[in-house]
Amino acid sequence: MTHHQPMHAVSRAFTLVEILIVVVILGILAAMVVPQFANASQSAQTSSMKSSLQVIRAQIEIYHAQHNSTYPSLADLNAAWNVLTSRTDALGNVGTVDGVHTLGPYIKKMPLNPFEDSATVADTAAAGVGWVYDENTGRVYGVMSVAMAADLDVDTVNTVRTY
């Protein structure tokens, strides 16, 4: 009995050209998708900062209403935002005496500005400062570089201060 050998062996492997085409297509797809993830990350940081601003601003307004229409001073805020994270009396003095320090705390912990990775507060924007506070108006702003604000098209009047 004779066995018949096929005249041409059938190849079941991919050719080098087919593999290269697949690699090029995957490279093109990756080049289109990766920037979308970077934009999503910056968008999430912007949303986080705006949300933190809303919370801080609302709590400062409550403080203002409960403390005879006075805003916290910048000196009070510089002590790790102590006046907002602690109990106070009607004059804004921080303490723990029952029946005296009955107001607050307004915020459990001050949030970080995701662009500066900082919760510090100052009266002007600078690198490493998380928030700018105007003690005359009670307004708080996020801090970021001019280039970042331009890149993200962030409102530099109502939302952030740049350096």
GIFEN-V295251 format. One record per residue. N is the residue number from 1. RES is the residue in one letter. D_LAST is the distance of its C-alpha to the last C-alpha in whole Angstrom. Layout:
n=N res=RES d_last=D_LAST
n=N res=RES d_last=D_LAST
//
This chain:
n=1 res=M d_last=90
n=2 res=T d_last=88
n=3 res=H d_last=84
n=4 res=H d_last=82
n=5 res=Q d_last=79
n=6 res=P d_last=76
n=7 res=M d_last=76
n=8 res=H d_last=73
n=9 res=A d_last=70
n=10 res=V d_last=68
n=11 res=S d_last=64
n=12 res=R d_last=62
n=13 res=A d_last=59
n=14 res=F d_last=56
n=15 res=T d_last=56
n=16 res=L d_last=53
n=17 res=V d_last=52
n=18 res=E d_last=52
n=19 res=I d_last=50
n=20 res=L d_last=47
n=21 res=I d_last=47
n=22 res=V d_last=46
n=23 res=V d_last=43
n=24 res=V d_last=42
n=25 res=I d_last=42
n=26 res=L d_last=40
n=27 res=G d_last=38
n=28 res=I d_last=37
n=29 res=L d_last=37
n=30 res=A d_last=34
n=31 res=A d_last=32
n=32 res=M d_last=32
n=33 res=V d_last=31
n=34 res=V d_last=29
n=35 res=P d_last=26
n=36 res=Q d_last=27
n=37 res=F d_last=26
n=38 res=A d_last=23
n=39 res=N d_last=22
n=40 res=A d_last=24
n=41 res=S d_last=22
n=42 res=Q d_last=18
n=43 res=S d_last=20
n=44 res=A d_last=21
n=45 res=Q d_last=18
n=46 res=T d_last=17
n=47 res=S d_last=20
n=48 res=S d_last=20
n=49 res=M d_last=17
n=50 res=K d_last=18
n=51 res=S d_last=21
n=52 res=S d_last=20
n=53 res=L d_last=18
n=54 res=Q d_last=22
n=55 res=V d_last=23
n=56 res=I d_last=21
n=57 res=R d_last=22
n=58 res=A d_last=25
n=59 res=Q d_last=26
n=60 res=I d_last=24
n=61 res=E d_last=26
n=62 res=I d_last=29
n=63 res=Y d_last=29
n=64 res=H d_last=28
n=65 res=A d_last=32
n=66 res=Q d_last=33
n=67 res=H d_last=32
n=68 res=N d_last=34
n=69 res=S d_last=31
n=70 res=T d_last=28
n=71 res=Y d_last=25
n=72 res=P d_last=24
n=73 res=S d_last=23
n=74 res=L d_last=19
n=75 res=A d_last=22
n=76 res=D d_last=24
n=77 res=L d_last=21
n=78 res=N d_last=20
n=79 res=A d_last=23
n=80 res=A d_last=22
n=81 res=W d_last=22
n=82 res=N d_last=26
n=83 res=V d_last=27
n=84 res=L d_last=26
n=85 res=T d_last=27
n=86 res=S d_last=30
n=87 res=R d_last=33
n=88 res=T d_last=33
n=89 res=D d_last=36
n=90 res=A d_last=36
n=91 res=L d_last=34
n=92 res=G d_last=31
n=93 res=N d_last=33
n=94 res=V d_last=32
n=95 res=G d_last=36
n=96 res=T d_last=38
n=97 res=V d_last=41
n=98 res=D d_last=43
n=99 res=G d_last=44
n=100 res=V d_last=41
n=101 res=H d_last=38
n=102 res=T d_last=38
n=103 res=L d_last=35
n=104 res=G d_last=32
n=105 res=P d_last=31
n=106 res=Y d_last=29
n=107 res=I d_last=27
n=108 res=K d_last=28
n=109 res=K d_last=25
n=110 res=M d_last=22
n=111 res=P d_last=20
n=112 res=L d_last=18
n=113 res=N d_last=14
n=114 res=P d_last=16
n=115 res=F d_last=12
n=116 res=E d_last=11
n=117 res=D d_last=15
n=118 res=S d_last=15
n=119 res=A d_last=16
n=120 res=T d_last=15
n=121 res=V d_last=14
n=122 res=A d_last=13
n=123 res=D d_last=12
n=124 res=T d_last=9
n=125 res=A d_last=6
n=126 res=A d_last=5
n=127 res=A d_last=7
n=128 res=G d_last=10
n=129 res=V d_last=10
n=130 res=G d_last=12
n=131 res=W d_last=12
n=132 res=V d_last=11
n=133 res=Y d_last=15
n=134 res=D d_last=16
n=135 res=E d_last=20
n=136 res=N d_last=21
n=137 res=T d_last=21
n=138 res=G d_last=21
n=139 res=R d_last=18
n=140 res=V d_last=16
n=141 res=Y d_last=12
n=142 res=G d_last=11
n=143 res=V d_last=8
n=144 res=M d_last=7
n=145 res=S d_last=5
n=146 res=V d_last=6
n=147 res=A d_last=9
n=148 res=M d_last=10
n=149 res=A d_last=10
n=150 res=A d_last=12
n=151 res=D d_last=14
n=152 res=L d_last=15
n=153 res=D d_last=15
n=154 res=V d_last=14
n=155 res=D d_last=14
n=156 res=T d_last=11
n=157 res=V d_last=13
n=158 res=N d_last=15
n=159 res=T d_last=14
n=160 res=V d_last=10
n=161 res=R d_last=7
n=162 res=T d_last=4
n=163 res=Y d_last=0
//
